[in-house]
């Protein structure tokens, strides 16, 4: 089973963090993969991210939102700030 299939299967079963865990395991060095890794890391180590002044919930939510958009997973959180960040990321990617 491919990683993309695993992501879709986990998402469909309601395991958003499981889907993010798979995406964080990609080996490429793209900005999207870095966001997935940071979101998973923020989920696993929230105290560290709070210590450095970052909101771990926001980082995780942004990674999940990007995952939903990138893999066309349908239902995604409706956080407007997160949506704006994801949309700006998509615009940056399209301009490359």
C-alpha positions as CSV (number, residue, x, y, z in Angstrom):
1,X,0.0,0.0,0.0
2,X,1.4,3.4,-1.0
3,X,1.9,6.2,1.5
4,X,-0.8,8.3,-0.3
5,X,-3.2,5.4,0.2
6,X,-2.3,5.1,3.9
7,X,-2.9,8.9,4.3
8,X,-6.3,8.6,2.6
9,X,-7.3,5.5,4.6
10,X,-6.3,7.0,7.9
11,X,-8.1,10.3,7.1
12,X,-11.3,8.5,6.0
13,X,-11.3,6.5,9.3
14,X,-11.1,9.8,11.3
15,X,-7.4,9.3,12.3
16,X,-6.2,12.8,11.2
17,X,-3.0,12.5,13.3
18,X,-2.3,9.1,11.8
19,X,-2.6,10.6,8.4
20,X,-0.2,13.4,9.4
21,X,2.2,10.9,10.9
22,X,2.4,9.1,7.5
23,X,2.9,12.4,5.6
24,X,5.6,13.5,8.0
25,X,7.5,10.4,7.0
26,X,8.0,11.6,3.4
27,X,11.7,11.9,2.5
28,X,11.6,14.8,0.2
29,X,12.7,18.2,1.5
30,X,9.8,20.2,0.1
31,X,8.2,23.0,2.2
32,X,5.0,21.0,2.4
33,X,6.8,18.0,4.0
34,X,8.6,20.3,6.4
35,X,5.2,21.7,7.5
36,X,3.9,18.1,8.0
37,X,7.0,17.3,10.0
38,X,6.7,20.4,12.1
39,X,3.0,19.8,12.7
40,X,3.7,16.2,13.8
41,X,6.6,17.4,16.0
42,X,4.4,20.1,17.6
43,X,1.7,17.5,18.3
44,X,4.3,15.2,19.9
45,X,6.2,17.9,21.9
46,X,3.8,20.7,22.6
47,X,5.7,22.0,25.6
48,X,8.8,22.6,23.6
49,X,6.9,24.6,21.0
50,X,5.3,26.7,23.8
51,X,8.7,27.4,25.2
52,X,9.9,28.8,21.9
53,X,6.8,30.9,21.6
54,X,4.9,28.9,19.0
55,X,1.4,27.6,19.3
56,X,1.6,23.8,18.9
57,X,-2.2,23.5,18.2
58,X,-1.9,26.1,15.4
59,X,1.1,24.3,13.8
60,X,-0.7,21.0,13.9
61,X,-3.9,22.5,12.6
62,X,-2.0,24.2,9.7
63,X,-0.3,20.9,8.8
64,X,-3.6,19.0,8.9
65,X,-5.2,21.7,6.7
66,X,-2.4,21.6,4.2
67,X,-2.6,17.8,4.2
68,X,-6.4,18.0,3.4
69,X,-5.8,20.4,0.6
70,X,-2.8,18.7,-0.9
71,X,-4.4,15.2,-0.9
72,X,-7.9,16.5,-1.6
73,X,-9.2,14.8,1.5
74,X,-12.5,16.7,1.6
75,X,-13.6,17.8,5.0
76,X,-11.0,20.1,6.5
77,X,-11.1,22.4,9.5
78,X,-12.7,25.8,8.8
79,X,-10.1,27.9,10.7
80,X,-9.9,31.0,8.6
81,X,-6.3,32.0,9.7
82,X,-5.2,28.5,8.9
83,X,-7.0,28.6,5.6
84,X,-5.3,31.9,4.7
85,X,-1.9,30.4,5.5
86,X,-2.6,27.3,3.4
87,X,-3.9,29.4,0.5
88,X,-0.8,31.6,0.6
89,X,1.4,28.5,0.6
90,X,-0.4,27.2,-2.5
91,X,0.0,30.6,-4.2
92,X,3.8,30.5,-3.5
93,X,4.0,26.9,-4.9
94,X,2.0,27.9,-8.0
95,X,4.4,30.8,-8.7
96,X,7.5,28.5,-8.8
